Amino acid sequence: MAEATRLGRDTGIELRFVSECATSAGQELADALFSLAVEGQTVWGSRNQDGPDTHRVSLSWPLVDLLHGLGRIWPWLILEEGYPTAISPLHPGDMMGRAETRWNDLSPAEAEAEEELLFDFRHRHDLSLLLRGLTVPPLWILREGADALVWSQQWVRPTRLSHRAVMDDLTAIGEGIARHLSESTHPRALRALRRWSERTSETRAAYLPLVTGMEPSELRQLPCRWPRCWAGRCRVLPNSGPTPSPLNCCCLVPKPSRPVGPARTCWKPPHAWSVNSA
């Protein structure tokens, strides 16, 4: 077997794969034998027999699905913290048990609404659901401030890693798969590449709704009042609507801690700088 391609870090999240190109369709969808490990612990795939901290490529699936899924859930991996309902589970595996206990005190309609929230929440944070059609153990990633909680069912307790490092690993994995698909003309590959390339702009667009819990329609009704954005020094960003609001405000002053040029250079809200550093 050819040597495996390794993406990410062996001290963080690492994907290893060997391409399977028996058909042109397989090549265009990045068919591969693969495995994934967190801090050297195999989550998807099988361990080698020659050591406790090694894993071998053993699952066969098109990696185009993983790329498309990562691009789709990227804003929530970057920005979303906490659970969407009033529960405090020890880890994601405890989520539904805590929720069902809570639902005993709610009306059926309220319980159903919360169940839908948790269903959507899982689809934003459990990476195993990105491989639609392939059954693999859950792999949850939840932001907790500067850390990321990483959990899978075979662990007694969740792992906590640097959130920035986790996102760097996922970026390396996504970029590696994207390179593998760069010459593909298959519609699924093109959709995945587009979704991946748009992840940063989608995260910027999601910043305020996610951190405030407000709908974009509500945010558009608010005045533009960013820090250091005084009357007469605020204008609307190009092609973003006629009225300044938190969604399109641009202040004509630099951010003191990170100067961006002359005194009247356009300063966008914090999420327009580098969402990865949020």
Secondary structure, 3 states (H helix, E strand, C coil): CCCCEEEECCCCEEEEEEECCCCHHHHHCCEEEEEEEECCEEEECEECCCCCCCEECCEEEECHHHHHHHHHHHHHHHHCECCCCCCCCCCHHHHHHHHHHHHCCCCHHHHHHHHHHHHHHHHHHEHHHHCCCCCCCCCEEEEECCEEEEECCCCCCCEEEEHHHHHHHHHHHHHHHHHHHCCCCCHHHHHHHHHHHCHHHHHHHHHHHHHHCCCHHHHCCCCCCCCCCCCCCEEECCCCCCCCCCCCEEECCCECCECCCCCCCCECCHHHCCHHHC
